């Protein structure tokens, strides 16, 4: 059927067979157009979500309420704040059969791009913060990430396999321009000839062509550009602070011309919102040099399902019931289905139709069915200052 994110160099553990496509499931969750507790539009201007409900682990829920003295009008707009943290480890491991990689790095917590559908939003609850506006305005930068990475790569037991970056929050979000955590991590990976797969929505990735091009010449890197729509107005609504579609396509061209393998990701596919653009996106990216393609169906875990409904009610009230009905049709009658083997592609007739359209378009445009693998045999462990030298 369809292809999801695949940036790995080798197999990443056991895989499950794709689920059989059957009839649409019975919808079990009522589709209601519920009003949120919206934040005033002036306070959230340029942000993706419209509310900021308390984190799910908090003992109390805080709701802004006007006391009759007009106090809500004095609240300041949401501004981006950055908090430094020093992680004990930088490489995160996973055993998911849905993913082609078993390790990843996230230079930042939270993401200023503000993509309303981002499945990483619920992780902010572990910081005691909201998955809504807090996720896109209260960010955390991992100071010393490069040094921590070098130490972990130098461990005697470490075996090189592709590290994925950008699968949770975007490593090239706006604060990367000043903090340059991603660039410092890339410098370590380049120096050690370590394979890496990058996913981003930002043209800022082209800043690092000087590092990526030499790595690509050795078969050590792939860059996946997520292009959800070619409509700049829709992109502004869905992903307010990400690069415009035109600039993402320009990034594909520049990376390709530099010899860096580019994957175009139509992710996520949102029924009745951007699903009509699959073929157009693939054609545009292929014409600019993209070598591979993948897609992921919309996922709405935990708080994201309510944030997404609020967003639909705000921007597409006439489509809310239709969109959610289609979502539930490929999520086993629910807003979300996290079952391994089907959470990326969904099940049922609608999911099968999307997968077939994607497959036909890729065949017509000449995208290969198999993915090029990254090399692991060139890896050289970093030498740490003060480390004991080897006798052999």
Steps between C-alpha positions, in 0.01 A plus 500: 500500500633847585840593629565688820816659635807290418842651552686198634797312371393157612214317665391633838358197672191293431238628259132427504307423185272780382141453616249361257272759350137443582180692530490826692460456875202624691566842648503476877579857608236769438608771261418824678594854417606589853609856572836533674605745768666717234785739565437847361611522139733795562685304772554196277567676170735295283442181702345172387261397776229713656500376862745424780335244727696382802721193462327167552713408804426822690275467810300811407374649176549874459256697288529871423184675619415869490422622853297791369787748513625429147812326627522264202565798278823575690654155443811507282527316166669160497870558448759237424713420804797265500620303801836325504530141618794260516392148405659196664465314170442631149428186294145371548428134423180338373382150412203595283447271199341797317829689484801428285740634764565395859661821626441872470607841629277795586705819545195688633183445700196676357485649153432856394370393159161456667369216280156438645508125429846433649495162675787614728283756678398266787866468606486851648274359773811337651632853559175604670409711198209511259506315169330805350661842487768408756641237262570758232607789723681349804799323352795311646847486348735211578826668590812288452322259265806463275735417789248254642464337157875462458521328839223255410651421161835435668355231730670164438166325449362749249416364152423743220156505342307789350407774747174675410466870581177696466256214550358667811564876491663686212878542546494801265224697672567877534703485823761285324618817327644628829561184705642279220457178697416307183810628324723399791346151499555472124864597543552205737322262261701628203828467688425139596346396165175409673183454287209737565149554364347846541134606483411868483259763367756777497715652228758557776628149427678647196726694737675171576566393142871543573471208746231299324653491150827326605299256713270428205802425279586222747142366515444622855195728482145546374282807549120472499304818430142488623271677252140488616351739246592727210244757616682771696180616670415149621859447614485823700187371673635150572868580561522874573874530568639234268657590165250569224437222244698691240805524724481130586499417130797733457678307777437176310658652190805638681566179693458288187736719299757455777476122458307440824228231471160656570180323604170685459252422777130568446438489871255505646222437254187665640173388339304775326773753586816412306434150361420639153858626464692171526579469130580870455744500795678189376527639148638834617759336727606247237555776248737671744709189567332303781614138475256325733154559644293399800175583675339477843129517578376751757556389860309653792642360826385619843453879515560544126154369414329782692744764378438388142121509544525852641712601203248355254216677677691828475618476138283240325174475699310370196746210462540394863254209497612378158871513585458322832272239345771414247767498772296255704442287190875423479557494878276206589208727589707717736677832473833321535632147481855444625514132404840405367494416133214734415545829686695656209281383212159432655255231391177477301389616154604865530852410616528242222393760243761751622772234494406397147499860375842552654632179347372586150638854516843376612510244219402761240762748622777242526549492875672170587314232696806415709686741725870571473680396816752706691844367580614397846840352418680836494425586863800598714456545873583852618806558711410676824736731682663320792385155383741208537664409168448156353796254505399361160 
